[in-house]
Amino acid sequence: AGITYTRQIPNIKKKYDYGALIFILTFNLVVVSGLRADQVLELARDRLATIVMGFAICIFISLLVFPIWAGDELHHSLISRFEDLARSLEGFSKEYFENDNHKEKKSSANFSGKCKSILHSKAKDESLVNFARWEPWHGKFGFSYPWGKYLKIGEDLRDLAIIILSLKGCHDQSSEILEASVKEACEGIIASLAWTIKELGESIKEMSKCRYEEMIVPKMKSVRIEVSAIVNPFALGTYLENSDGLGIASFVHSLMKMVEKLEELAKEVEELGQLGGFHENS
């Protein structure tokens, strides 16, 4: 009864549900065998031997014959999301700024599809982190590796994916005249943001400390200045006179939110490098 009750506790269910279930099944077998009291100890011994043999075979196969590490899968999955977000930004820039004719623009399904797939990554991340915490030392991942940081970084990446998706809606509200006037500035800003995302993903991939103070901070300051330069000419006149200016205002606001989220993400990546013992960037 106690084990059945504890299985309803979220933390227990998430981490120890399988072990609790095996205990309950074993207990039931022993209880049923009580009808033959002389075989209770024998059944319990056989059941324990079966569990030990299954555990030993599982460990042998998983470690020596065909190792599949949840930590490796989580690591590579996170890196691929950095790459997908950078490509999504670049795809958005190409579709909405390089093609001047709105009627001839390609569908945005490619970059929006990648962002939507990132939004559904939370459950997978939590499952992989739970398994990774039980894994022994392997490859570059030692004991007490900060797997929990991957969850926080994954959350920041999902927030970035939401902002990228919102850029499309903001852009659709603006007119072609306004778009042409800020085209060059927006292309430069988006290129800088995509570069930053790639740089952070590359540092995790190579397990090297990100150059936060040397490169990320100066890049983000430069982007903030460029975003402010877009706002100033329009804030005084265009936004008030042209209803389409609301699209530009929303677009610029989304860009600023992305800059702030990228700064948070860069700090998380920097902390991961410190806790995970990443090597210095040569």
Rosetta blueprint (number, residue, H / E / L):
1 A L
2 G H
3 I H
4 T H
5 Y H
6 T H
7 R L
8 Q L
9 I L
10 P H
11 N H
12 I H
13 K H
14 K H
15 K H
16 Y H
17 D H
18 Y H
19 G H
20 A H
21 L H
22 I H
23 F H
24 I H
25 L H
26 T H
27 F H
28 N H
29 L H
30 V H
31 V H
32 V H
33 S H
34 G H
35 L H
36 R L
37 A H
38 D H
39 Q H
40 V H
41 L H
42 E H
43 L H
44 A H
45 R H
46 D H
47 R H
48 L H
49 A H
50 T H
51 I H
52 V H
53 M H
54 G H
55 F H
56 A H
57 I H
58 C H
59 I H
60 F H
61 I H
62 S H
63 L H
64 L H
65 V H
66 F L
67 P L
68 I L
69 W L
70 A H
71 G H
72 D H
73 E H
74 L H
75 H H
76 H H
77 S H
78 L H
79 I H
80 S H
81 R H
82 F H
83 E H
84 D H
85 L H
86 A H
87 R H
88 S H
89 L H
90 E H
91 G H
92 F H
93 S H
94 K H
95 E H
96 Y H
97 F H
98 E H
99 N L
100 D L
101 N L
102 H H
103 K H
104 E H
105 K L
106 K L
107 S L
108 S L
109 A H
110 N H
111 F H
112 S H
113 G H
114 K H
115 C H
116 K H
117 S H
118 I H
119 L H
120 H L
121 S L
122 K H
123 A H
124 K H
125 D H
126 E H
127 S H
128 L H
129 V H
130 N H
131 F H
132 A H
133 R L
134 W L
135 E L
136 P L
137 W L
138 H E
139 G L
140 K L
141 F E
142 G L
143 F L
144 S L
145 Y L
146 P L
147 W H
148 G H
149 K H
150 Y H
151 L H
152 K H
153 I H
154 G H
155 E H
156 D H
157 L H
158 R H
159 D H
160 L H
161 A H
162 I H
163 I H
164 I H
165 L H
166 S H
167 L H
168 K H
169 G H
170 C H
171 H H
172 D H
173 Q L
174 S L
175 S L
176 E H
177 I H
178 L H
179 E H
180 A H
181 S H
182 V H
183 K H
184 E H
185 A H
186 C H
187 E H
188 G H
189 I H
190 I H
191 A H
192 S H
193 L H
194 A H
195 W H
196 T H
197 I H
198 K H
199 E H
200 L H
201 G H
202 E H
203 S H
204 I H
205 K H
206 E H
207 M L
208 S E
209 K L
210 C L
211 R L
212 Y H
213 E H
214 E H
215 M H
216 I H
217 V H
218 P H
219 K H
220 M H
221 K H
222 S H
223 V H
224 R H
225 I H
226 E H
227 V H
228 S H
229 A H
230 I H
231 V H
232 N H
233 P H
234 F H
235 A H
236 L L
237 G L
238 T H
239 Y H
240 L H
241 E H
242 N L
243 S L
244 D L
245 G H
246 L H
247 G H
248 I H
249 A H
250 S H
251 F H
252 V H
253 H H
254 S H
255 L H
256 M H
257 K H
258 M H
259 V H
260 E H
261 K H
262 L H
263 E H
264 E H
265 L H
266 A H
267 K H
268 E H
269 V H
270 E H
271 E H
272 L H
273 G H
274 Q H
275 L H
276 G L
277 G L
278 F L
279 H E
280 E L
281 N L
282 S L
